[in-house]
């Protein structure tokens, strides 16, 4: 069991890191040329967790707040996000605009099309169902989305 677990961890790491890079490198469409991977990730985080403070976005991206501030400035300039006051006068919350939501949808659609073309005919429905069950369980164990 220990060897199998070691292989599972190694495969998980390879797919998460190298697989993500492979998928991103293969992306086509204007959205993937116009925005950086980090900007698109930030928009995706806003879709999932927004409205949210810039510091919390930095924490979720694993970067310094100044990196998020630079990304946010570019996204504000493109009218993809807005900053508004929170309940506290000092609190600033960042949220997606309608245009930002459209960019997230376009990026998601491109990823879906690519992954679907990659898996189509290579993985059967039972394998996809098992994949979904396994990743739901991993997500639950990691408590992703509960922050």
N, C-alpha and C positions, 0 to 999 in steps of 0.2 A: 504493500500500500504506500510506503514511504517513497519508493521510486516513481510510482504512478503520480503521487502528489507533486513530486519535484518536477516531473514532466509537465503536469498541468500548470504549475506556476510559471515554468519557462515558456510554455506556449501562450499563456495569458499575457505575459510581458511582451513577447514578440508580436502578438497580434495587436495589443494595445498601442505599443510605441511604433513599431515598424509598419504595422497595418494601417494605422491612422495616417502616417506620413505617405504611404503608398496611395491611399484613397485620395488624400488632399492633392498630391502631385498629379493624379489622374483627372482631377475635376476640370470640367469644361463649363463655359458660360461666362457671361460678363461679370457676374457677381464675384466669381473666384479670381478674376483679373483685376477688378476695381478695388477690392478690399483685401486687407491682409488676413491671414488665418486668425491672428489674435483679435482683430476687429470683429470678425465673424463669430468667434467664440464669445466675445463680450456681448454681442447682440443676442446670441443664443442664451447666455446666462440671464440677460435682462428679460427675455421672453419667459424663462422658467421662474425667475425669482423676483423680478421687478414689480413695482418700484423698489429700488435698493440704493443704499449709499455707496459712493465710490470706493470707500475703504473696504466694504464688504465684497465688492467686485474684485478688488486687488487680492483679497484673501482667497477668493474662489479661483482666481486665475493663477495664484501662486507667484505674484509679482509685486514689486514695490508700487505704492500708491501713485507715484509720479508717472509710471508707465501707463497706468490706467487713465490718469488725467490727460496725458498726451493723446491716447486713443480716443477718449471721450470728446476732446476738443475737435478732432477731425470728424467724428460722427455727428456732433452738434452742428458743425459747419455744413454738413451734408443733409441736415434736417432728419437724421435717422433716430436721434435721441433728444430728449429734453431734460433739463434740470429744473426741479421745482422745490419749493419749500416743503419741509415736512411739518409735523406737529410742533416741533421745537423750532424757533426762529433760526437757530444755527444749523439745523439739519437740512441737508440738500439731498433730495431723492432723484435718482436717474431712472427714466423710463423710456420705452420704445415709442416712437411715433408710428403712425400708420405706414409711412414709407419704410421705417425700420422693420416692421412686421413683414412687409412684402419682401425685403431683402432676406430675412430669415427663411421665409417660405421658399424663395428661389434657391437658396443654398441647400436647404433640406431636400428639395426636389432633385437637385443635381446629385446629391449623395445617394438618395434612394435609387435613382436611375442607374448610377454606376454600380452600386452594390447588387442591385437586382440583375444587371447584365453579367456581373461576375459570378453570381450564384446560380443563375438560371441554367437548368440542365445539368448542373454539377452537384447540387444538393437537393435531395427530395423533400417533400413536405414533412415527413416524419422527423427528419433531421432538423428542419427549421423549427418545428414545434419543440423539439428537445432543446435546441439552442435558446429559444425564447424562455422556456421554463428555467433553464440554468441561469440565464442572465437576469431574470426576475429575482431569482433567489440571491444571486450575488449582489444585485442592487439593494435588496432588503438587508442583507448582512452588512453592507457598507453604509446603509441608511442614507443613500443618495436621494436628495430631494426633500429631506426632512429638516434641513437647516432653517 
